[in-house]
Amino acid sequence: MEFYKDGNLVTNGFAIGDINYPKPTVATTGYYRDLGVLPVKEIPTIDHSTQKIVPIEAPYEEDGFWVVREAVDKTTDEKMIEIRGKRNQLLTDTDWTGLSDVTMSDD
């Protein structure tokens, strides 16, 4: 899980002055929240054929979570690139059938 504080990604740990003692054995989400560090809001399930996830230029806090990325619709060009890639893979998978030394059955 990612955590943000004041709009910035928090990596492994804090400066010693930022930690409240006694430090819990296992740092929980509540412990981080007490330090002003909030978890990143998860993106709901998307349809990968029509949508993509992109970072937000200016992360913001919403309902106790940081929003750092969002789901947006793919452009027509992006959709066509994916379709063309699938088509090319299907053609590559069957190219061997067109070789002159391959005898095809009626099946």
Backbone hydrogen bonds, N-H to C=O, Kabsch-Sander energy under -0.5 kcal/mol:
donor,donor_aa,acceptor,acceptor_aa,energy
3,F,10,V,-0.5
4,Y,38,L,-3.0
5,K,8,N,-2.5
8,N,5,K,-1.8
10,V,3,F,-2.9
11,T,9,L,-0.6
13,G,11,T,-0.8
18,D,15,A,-2.2
19,I,15,A,-0.5
19,I,16,I,-1.0
27,A,25,T,-0.5
32,Y,28,T,-2.1
33,R,29,T,-2.6
34,D,30,G,-2.0
35,L,31,Y,-0.8
35,L,32,Y,-1.0
36,G,33,R,-1.8
37,V,32,Y,-2.5
38,L,4,Y,-3.0
38,L,36,G,-0.5
40,V,2,E,-1.9
41,K,66,W,-3.1
48,H,46,I,-0.9
50,T,47,D,-1.6
51,Q,47,D,-2.5
52,K,72,V,-2.6
54,V,70,E,-2.7
56,I,68,V,-2.8
60,Y,67,V,-1.5
62,E,65,F,-3.2
65,F,62,E,-1.4
66,W,39,P,-2.4
67,V,60,Y,-3.4
68,V,66,W,-0.7
70,E,54,V,-2.6
72,V,52,K,-2.8
74,K,50,T,-3.0
79,K,75,T,-2.1
80,M,76,T,-2.5
81,I,77,D,-2.0
82,E,78,E,-1.6
83,I,79,K,-2.2
84,R,80,M,-2.8
85,G,81,I,-2.0
86,K,82,E,-2.2
87,R,83,I,-2.4
88,N,84,R,-2.7
89,Q,85,G,-2.0
90,L,86,K,-2.2
91,L,87,R,-2.3
92,T,88,N,-2.4
93,D,89,Q,-2.3
94,T,90,L,-0.9
94,T,91,L,-0.7
95,D,91,L,-0.9
95,D,92,T,-0.6
97,T,94,T,-1.6
98,G,95,D,-2.0
99,L,96,W,-1.3
102,V,99,L,-1.6
103,T,101,D,-0.6
104,M,102,V,-0.6
